[in-house]
C-alpha cells in the first residue's frame, strides 16, 4: 500500500493507487507518492512533498 499526497491541498492517505479526485478537496489533481519519503535525510528535497504546517494527518 502506498501513501499519496494531493499536490493541491496536501491531504495524505493510503491506497494502492491514487484516485481521480482528491477525497479532501474534491479536485482532479496530481498525487505524489510519498510512501518512502523522509524529508529529514534529503537536503534540497522537492518542496512539493514537504509537509505543510497545517496539513491534515495521514488517513488509512
C-alpha positions as CSV (number, residue, x, y, z in Angstrom):
1,X,0.0,0.0,0.0
2,X,1.3,3.5,-0.9
3,X,1.0,6.8,0.8
4,X,-0.3,9.5,-1.6
5,X,-0.3,13.3,-1.2
6,X,-2.6,15.7,-3.0
7,X,-0.5,18.2,-4.8
8,X,-3.3,20.8,-4.5
9,X,-4.2,20.7,-0.8
10,X,-1.6,18.4,0.8
11,X,-4.0,15.8,2.1
12,X,-2.3,12.4,2.6
13,X,-3.9,8.9,2.5
14,X,-3.0,5.3,2.0
15,X,-4.2,3.4,-1.1
16,X,-2.9,1.0,-3.8
17,X,-3.4,3.7,-6.5
18,X,-4.3,7.4,-6.4
19,X,-8.0,8.2,-7.2
20,X,-9.2,10.5,-10.0
21,X,-10.2,13.2,-7.4
22,X,-8.8,14.1,-4.0
23,X,-11.0,12.8,-1.2
24,X,-10.4,16.0,0.8
25,X,-10.6,18.9,-1.7
26,X,-12.6,17.0,-4.4
27,X,-10.3,18.4,-7.2
28,X,-8.9,16.3,-10.1
29,X,-5.2,16.9,-9.4
30,X,-1.8,15.2,-9.4
31,X,-0.9,12.9,-6.5
32,X,2.7,12.4,-5.3
33,X,3.8,9.0,-4.0
34,X,5.3,9.9,-0.6
35,X,5.5,6.3,0.7
36,X,9.2,6.2,1.4
37,X,10.0,9.9,1.5
38,X,12.0,11.1,4.5
39,X,12.4,14.9,4.5
40,X,14.9,15.0,7.3
41,X,17.5,12.9,5.4
42,X,17.4,14.7,2.0
43,X,18.7,18.3,1.8
44,X,17.3,20.3,-1.0
45,X,14.3,18.0,-1.3
46,X,11.4,18.6,-3.6
47,X,9.2,21.3,-1.9
48,X,6.0,19.7,-3.3
49,X,6.3,16.8,-0.9
50,X,7.4,18.6,2.2
51,X,4.6,18.6,4.8
52,X,2.8,21.8,5.3
53,X,2.5,23.1,8.8
54,X,-1.3,22.9,8.7
55,X,-1.6,19.7,6.7
56,X,-4.1,17.0,7.8
57,X,-2.9,13.7,9.3
58,X,-2.5,10.6,7.1
59,X,-5.7,8.6,6.9
60,X,-5.9,4.9,6.3
